[in-house]
Each structure stands twice: as C-alpha cells, then as structure tokens.
Amino acid sequence: MFKKVLEGIRDRVEGTLAVSLIGLDGIAIDAIRSDSVPLEIMGAEFGGFVKAVRLSNTDLDTGDVLQFALVTENYICFLSAVTPEYFVLLVMAPDGNYGRARFELAKAKHLLRDELV
C-alpha cells in the first residue's frame, strides 16, 4: 500500500527526485529515490526540526506542524504530516511543480492515514 501511494506521487509530481514515508525519528518506512538524494539524512534532519518546533510550541502556540517546505539551490523539499508520528518527505528538483506537489501530498495523507493509525 505505502509503495503504491509513493509511486503515485512520484509519477504525478513533475521533478520528483525522491519520496519517502518516514517516522518522526526520520527512519524511512518505505521510499522511492535516486542515488543522488541523501534521503536518510534529510529524513533525520526534518524529524529533528519537527521535534524542535513541538518543544517551542508551548511558547509560540502555533499548533502542530502540518507541512514544512525547504527550498535550496539543489532541492525543493516538502515534509507533510500524515499523522502526528508519520510524514511524507518529497524531494524535487528546483524547477519542480509546487502546487501539484502540495495537492498530491494532501491526497496521500488521506490514503495513508488509516493504514498508520
């Protein structure tokens, strides 16, 4: 089930380099990737970021992280919550389609959520 959803994201989002279902600890449950993308490191870093935001949330009252985007020279990365403990990490080329990526991640949330709860 997980692989099918990730393949759907890869096939429908132009510029996808990697897509992964990860736990809050950054460990991939399933992934589709090219060898050039340091997916394990990205997953661990984003997991750490979400944990840090959760800790600071008591002072900021921002609510839980639902989606996080990072744009660099080499990648566009989206981290999108499926449940409070699981996320889809999408890594795209710099010319990837932002709008389509966010749409497909929203669809994936609904497809994956029941499998993970």
C-alpha positions in Angstrom: 0.0 0.0 0.0 2.7 2.5 1.0 4.8 1.9 -2.1 1.8 2.4 -4.4 0.9 5.8 -2.8 4.6 6.9 -3.1 4.8 5.8 -6.7 1.6 7.8 -7.4 3.2 10.9 -6.0 6.4 10.3 -8.0 4.5 9.8 -11.2 2.2 12.8 -10.9 4.6 15.4 -9.5 7.0 16.8 -12.1 10.6 17.0 -10.9 10.3 14.4 -8.1 13.7 13.0 -7.2 12.7 11.1 -4.1 9.6 10.4 -1.9 9.5 8.6 1.4 7.2 7.8 4.2 9.1 8.4 7.4 8.5 8.2 11.1 9.2 11.2 13.4 12.6 9.6 14.2 13.5 10.1 10.5 13.6 6.4 9.7 12.0 5.5 6.3 9.2 3.0 6.3 9.2 3.0 2.5 10.9 5.1 -0.1 11.5 5.7 -3.8 14.6 7.6 -4.5 17.5 8.3 -6.8 21.0 7.6 -5.5 21.9 11.3 -5.6 19.4 12.3 -2.9 20.6 11.9 0.7 17.2 10.8 1.8 18.1 9.2 5.2 20.0 12.4 6.3 17.1 14.6 5.2 14.6 12.5 7.0 16.6 12.6 10.2 17.1 16.4 10.0 13.4 17.1 9.2 12.3 14.8 12.1 14.6 16.8 14.4 13.1 20.0 13.2 9.6 18.9 13.8 10.6 17.8 17.4 12.2 21.2 18.0 9.1 23.0 16.8 6.9 20.9 19.0 9.1 21.8 22.0 8.9 25.5 21.3 5.1 25.3 20.5 4.3 25.9 24.2 5.7 29.4 24.0 4.5 30.2 20.4 1.1 28.5 20.4 1.5 27.7 16.7 -0.1 24.2 16.8 1.3 21.1 15.3 3.4 21.0 12.1 1.2 20.0 9.2 3.6 20.8 6.4 7.1 22.2 6.1 8.9 23.4 2.9 12.6 24.0 2.4 13.9 25.5 -0.8 17.6 25.3 -1.6 19.8 25.6 -4.7 19.6 21.9 -5.3 16.2 20.8 -3.9 12.7 21.7 -3.0 11.7 19.6 0.0 8.2 19.1 1.4 7.6 17.4 4.7 3.8 16.7 5.1 2.2 15.2 8.1 0.1 12.1 7.7 -0.4 11.5 11.4 1.4 13.2 14.3 4.1 10.5 14.1 4.4 9.9 10.4 5.3 12.2 7.5 5.7 12.0 3.7 9.0 13.6 2.6 9.0 14.7 -1.0 12.3 15.9 -2.6 12.0 17.7 -6.0 14.4 19.4 -8.5 14.5 23.2 -8.2 12.1 23.5 -11.1 9.5 21.1 -9.7 5.8 21.9 -9.5 5.0 23.3 -6.0 1.2 23.3 -6.5 0.9 19.8 -7.8 3.3 18.6 -5.0 1.1 20.1 -2.3 -2.1 18.7 -3.9 -0.6 15.1 -4.2 0.7 15.3 -0.6 -2.8 16.2 0.7 -4.3 13.2 -1.2 -1.6 10.9 0.1 -2.4 12.0 3.7 -6.0 10.6 3.3 -4.8 7.4 1.6 -2.1 6.6 4.2 -3.7 7.8 7.5 -5.9 4.8 8.1 -3.1 2.4 7.5 -0.9 4.1 10.1 -3.3 4.7 12.9 
